[in-house]
Amino acid sequence: MRFALALIVGKCIAVLGAFTNRATNIPGEIALKICPDLFKKFKFKGKVLAVTGSNGKTSTSNMVAHILRQNGKTVAHNAKGSNLLGGIATTLLTHSSLSGNIPQDYVVLEVDERFSRLIFKDFSPDYMLVTNLFRDQLTRNGNVDVIIEKLHEAIKPSVKLILNASDPISAMLAPENERVYYNIERTSHSTEKSINITHDAKVCPKCYHKMNYEYFHYNHIGQFECSYCGYKTPEAKYMFTNVDVENGDFMFGEFKIHTEYKSVFNIFNIAGAVSACCELGIKPVDAAQAASKFKLMKERYDEMEIGSRKAIMILSKNQNPVSFDQSISHVLDIEGDKTVVVYVGNINHTHNRDTTWLYDISFERLRDDVSSVVCIGPRAYDLAVRLSLAGFKSEQIEIERDINKIKPVVAKTKGTICIMTELYDAKSVLEVLTR
């Protein structure tokens, strides 16, 4: 009775919330209050795939859902990235019948890695795709070891893992579980030494001796081997080759894949999505063709004109140095003069004023490549100090804490405007600049 009531109330709130764009979390949160064991009651017709990891899980899960739908499959999916308990509950209840049956061929759930143990306490996915594991939101998550412990609580013995072979941390998750790996070959962007400050696998995660790398794709993602215990890059079932980052082309066996978002990071996301779909039964040729048709959500990456200047919005996750490092790599590939606009606020969920995470971002790589950096938001001066320590000249740094006053500040700069901050802050910046 409580379950039926929770479904009815949740569905009604979801319908009403759709008119106010507040239907992603609240329906599920209320349903869970009515029926705390809500997740235990659902019955799945198809397979359940969970997508988690520090970076790339929203884009990757959206890509998986896109490939499956392009191949005629029905999919239940939390496309907006609401990946905590309320968001997962909303996704399941809105796709279920009043008896709790979820009829879709596949359920694709983006899941927060820290909350995975709570989400999967009463039910389990059939597959779990893990994109990568990095330090992320340290005030909330702690270090990577904490996240591994939480994931191990969530991963039941029946779960088949789909893992990134180039990530020495996530590649060793739940060693007793069945698994497959995906990987991409060395690219023209790969380096013999890590060019990033954030490097979470300098020591072997198995024996804690020094880890050796043949090359790095980015941060600690690369070809690795521990000379002490022998832990090394596992053999990949799904290998992606002939990577041309500049043109966004690469091969999956004999099948070509193309992407408009040309970065090694995004190619890894595509590789993970295609590999997961192949595990779910999609033919490689069909997965490759569908992946080439995928467009990133404009909330994640968008290009536009602001006045007479080109502008690019690149989603960069606050408190996540690797996310900012990937945005920096993209900015470096843009030709001509560039101005970077970065909003840094207090940490949303705690109002914590800690900004030490800024010192894990490789801002030094931008120093000789951009004309200006515009620092905005409550922690604008903290960012300016970090840039000064990175060697930026004072004339390269513009500061304006009040977001409503940034338009004349940005107007003084030159070149492509690169807005490099998290989603809702980026939207606020764009709203001011395009008035």
N, C-alpha and C positions, 0 to 999 in steps of 0.2 A: 504493500500500500504506500509506504513512504517513497519507494522507488518510482511508482507511477506518478505520485504527486510531484516529485522532484523533476521528472521529465516534462510534465504538463507546465509547471511553473517556469522551468528553464526555457522551454520552447516559446512560451508567451513573451518572456522578457527578451529573448533573442529577436523575435519579430519586432517588438517595440524598439529595441536598441538599434536595429538596423537603420532606423531613420536618424539616429544621432551619432552613428559610428562608435557606439559603446557596447557592441554586442559580442566582443571577443572573449572577455573574461567574466563579466558580472553574471551572466546566466549560469555559467558553470559553478561560480563561487556560491551562489545562492542554492543551487541544486545540491551541492555537497553539504551545505548546512542542513538541508532537509533530510538528505540521505547520505550519511558519511561514508557508507560502503558502496557508493554509486558505481565505481569502476568494476566491482566484483559482479555486478548484475548484467553487464552488457554481453551480448552473444554475437560473435563475428562470423560472417559467412566466408570472408576472404582472409588473406594473410595481412599481418600487421608489421609494418616496417617503422622502426624508430630511427630518427636522424639526430645525432648529437655531436658535440665537439665544441672547442673554444671559439673557432671562427668558421664562417661559411655555411652554417647549418640551415639558415633560412633560404639562401639561394639554392643550396643543394637539394633541400626537400622540395622546393618549388619546381626545380628541374625534374626530379623524379616523378612528381605528380603530372607534370607536362608530358613527359615521355610516355607514361602509362596511358594518359588520356588520348594522346596522338595515335596510340595503338589500340584504341577502341575499348579500353578498360574504364570501369567506373571507380572513382577514387573519393574517399573522405580524407580531408586534409586541412590542417590549420595554416592556411596560406599566409595569414598576416603575421605569423611568427609569435603568436601568443602561446608560449611554451611552458608555462607553469601550470599548477594544478587546475586553476580556473579555466585557462585557455584550452587545456586538453579535455576537461569535462564538457565545455561548451561545444567543442568539435564533435565529440562522441554523441552527446544528447541531440544535437541538431540534425545528425545524420541517422539517428535511430528511429525505429517505430516506437509506439507507446508500450510495446512489450519488451523493448530493449534490444531488438534485433537490428544489427547494422548490416545491410545487404550488399554494400559495395564490394567489388572484386578485391580492392586493396584499401587499407587504411594507412596513410603516411603521416606520421606524427613527428614534427620537430619538437625535441624535448630538451629542456635545460638540463645540463649535465649534473648540476648540483641537486636538482629536484627529482632526478630520474628514479632514485630509490623510493621516493614517496609516490610518484606516479605509477610505478610498476610494482607496488606492494601487493595489489589485489588482482592484477592481470599481467601478462607478459607479451612482449612482441615476439614475432617469429624470427625477425631479423633486426639487427642493429648496425647501422652505418655510422662510424665515428670518423669525422673529417680530420681531426688533429687535436692535440692537447697542448696548451700553452699556459703561462701565467695570465690570469684574466680576472679583473676586478678583485684585487687582493684583499680589500677591506671586507668583501663579501664572501669570497671563495677560499681564501688562504692560498697556499702554494699548490702546485700540480698534484702532489702526493695526496692531498685531501680529496681532490676531485676523483682520482683513481679509486680511492676507498669507497666513495659514494657510488661510482659506477659499478664497482664489484658487488655492491649490495643490490644493484638493480638488475644485473645480468644473471639470469637464471641459467642452469645448465643446458636448457633446450634452445637457447637463443643462438642463432648463427650470426657470426660477426663478419662485417665487411670493413676492412681496415686499410689505412694508408701505409703502404710498405716503407715509405720514406720518413715516417715519423717514429723514431725509436721509442717514444713514450706510449702512444696509443697502440702501436703494433704489438705490445706485449700484454694487452688487456686479457683477462680471463683465459690464461693459457690452456685450460682444459677444454674450452669450448671449441666447437667446429668453427672454422674461419676460412675466408678467402681474402687475398690482398689485391690491391690495385696500385699502379705506379706509373710515372711518366719518365721517359729517358732524360738524360742530361740535355740542357738547352743552351742557347747562346747567352742566356741570362744567368746561368749557373756560375758559381765562383768557387775557387779553391779554399778560400777563407770566408767565414761568416762576416757579412758586411753590416750586421745588425748588433745592437747592444744586447737585445733580448735573445738569450741562447740558453734554453732550459735543459739541454742534454749534453753539457760539456763532459759529464761523467756518465758511464753506462748505468742505466736505470735498474739493471739486474745485479751487478757486482760492485758498482760504485768506483770502478777504476776509470782512467781516462778513456774517453770515446774518441776514436779516429774517424775522420771523414775523408772520402775521396773528393767529394764536392758538395756544395750546398745549393739548394734551390732558393731557399729563403730561411732566415732565422735558423732553427735547428733541423729543418726539413731537408734531407739529402741522403747521399749514399754513405752508410756508416758501418763500422765494424769495431768491436772491442777485442783488442789483441790478448786480453787476459782471460775472458770467459767464452769468447767466440760468438757472442751475440752480434748478429749482423743483419743488414737489410734482407728481409725474407723474400723468397721468390714470389713474384706476382702472377696470379692467374690471369689478370687483366692488365695488359701493358699498352701504353699509349706512346707512340713514337713519332719521329720526324716533326718535332714541335717547332713551328715557326711563330714565335711570339709576336713579332712585328705585324704579321698579316692575320694572326688569329687562326692559323690552320694547323692541324695535327692529324695523325692517323690512329685508328683503332683497328688493328689487323690490316685488312685491305680497304677499310672504309674511312673516308675522309670526314672530319668534323671541323666546322668553322664556328668561331665566336666573334662577336663585335667587341666584347670587353676583353681586350688583349693583355692578359697578365698571366704569369705562371700560377698565381694563387687561384684565379678563376678556372684555369685549365685543370687544376687538381680537383676543383669542385665538380666540373663536368665529368672528369674521369670517375669520381666516386659515384655520381648519379647514374652514369651509363652502366657501371659495373653492378650497382644495386639492381637496376632494371633487368640486366641479363640474369642475375640470380633469381629474379622474380619470374623469369620465363620469357622475357622479350628477346627476340632474335637480335644479334649484334648489329646487323645492317639496319634494322628498324630503329634500334636505340640510337645509333649514330645519326641517322637521318632526322629523327625527332629532336635530338640535342642541338643540331645545327639551326633549328627553327626557334629555339628558345630565346626570349628577350628578357634581360634582367628587369625587375620592377623599377620603375622610375624613382621610387623612394630610395633605391639602393645606389643607382647611378643614373645620371641624366646630364645631357648637354643642352645648352640654350644660348640665347643672346640676351645680354643685359646692356641696353643702349646700343652702342656700336661695338661692344666687346663680346668675345666668346666667353662663356662661363661653363664650368663643369662642377657638378655636385658629386662628390665621392663620399659615400657613407663611411665614417670612421667611428668605431665603437669606443666610447669613453672608458678609461681605465684599462684599455686593452692595447698595449704597445704594438703588438704584432699587426693589429688592424691598421693603426696609423702608419706603421712601416710599409704595409702594402699600398696604402694611399700615396705615400711618398714615392714609392717606385713608379706608380702611375704618373705622378706629376713630373718626374724626371724624364719620362718618355715624351712629354709634350714639347714641341719645338717652339722657339721664340721666347719673348718675355713672358713672365708669369708672376702673378700675385696670389699668395696663399692666404685664405681667410680661415681662421681657426677660432671657434668658440669653446671656452673652457669654463664650466660652471662647477658648483658644488656637486658632490656625488648625490644623485637623485634619491636613492632609497634610504640614505642615512643622513643627508645634509652634512656629510663629513667634508671638512676642508682640506683633507690630505691631497697633495698633488705630487707625491713622490713618483707616481707612475709616469709623469712627464719625462723623468730622467732615464726611463727605459726605452724611450723612443729615439730613433737615430736621426734627430733633426740635423745633425752635422752634414748629412748627405745633401740637404737642401741648400746649405749655406752659399755655395758658389753658383747656384743654378736658378735662383729666384730673385726677382727685383725687390719684392717686399713681402713681409708677413704681417697681416693685420690681426692683432690679438684682441679678442673681444670676450665679453662675459665677466662674471664676478671674479674669476681667477686670471684675468688678462695680464696683470702684472706678474703673476707667478710664471706664466708662459713666457713673458718678455725676459725674465731673469734666466729661464732655461735657455732661451735662444742666445742671450748674451754669453752664457757659458759655453754654448756650442760654437762661438766665434762669429756670430752675426754682427755686422756693423750697426751702429745706432741708427743710421739713416735707412737701414733696411726694415726696421721695426716700427710699426704704427700701433698705438694703443688706444682703444675706446671701449670702456666697460659697458656703456649703455648701448644696447643693440639698436635702439631707435635712432641713434646718431651716427651710424656707421656709413651711411651713403656718401657724404662728402669726404670721409676719410678714404674710402675705397676709390672714389673718383680721382683722388690725387695720384693713385698708383697707375701702373701700366701693364699691358699684356693680358693674357688669358686669366680670368678670375677662377681660382680653384678653391671651392668651398669644401673644407676638409674637417667635418665634424659629425656628430651623431644625428640621427634622423630628425627628431623634432626641433633641435637647435638649427639644423640646416634649413628646415622649412621656414623658421622664423627669420633667418638671415635673408633668404630669398624673398620673403614677403616685403622686407624693408628695402632691399636693393631694387626690386621691380616696381615699386610704387610709382 
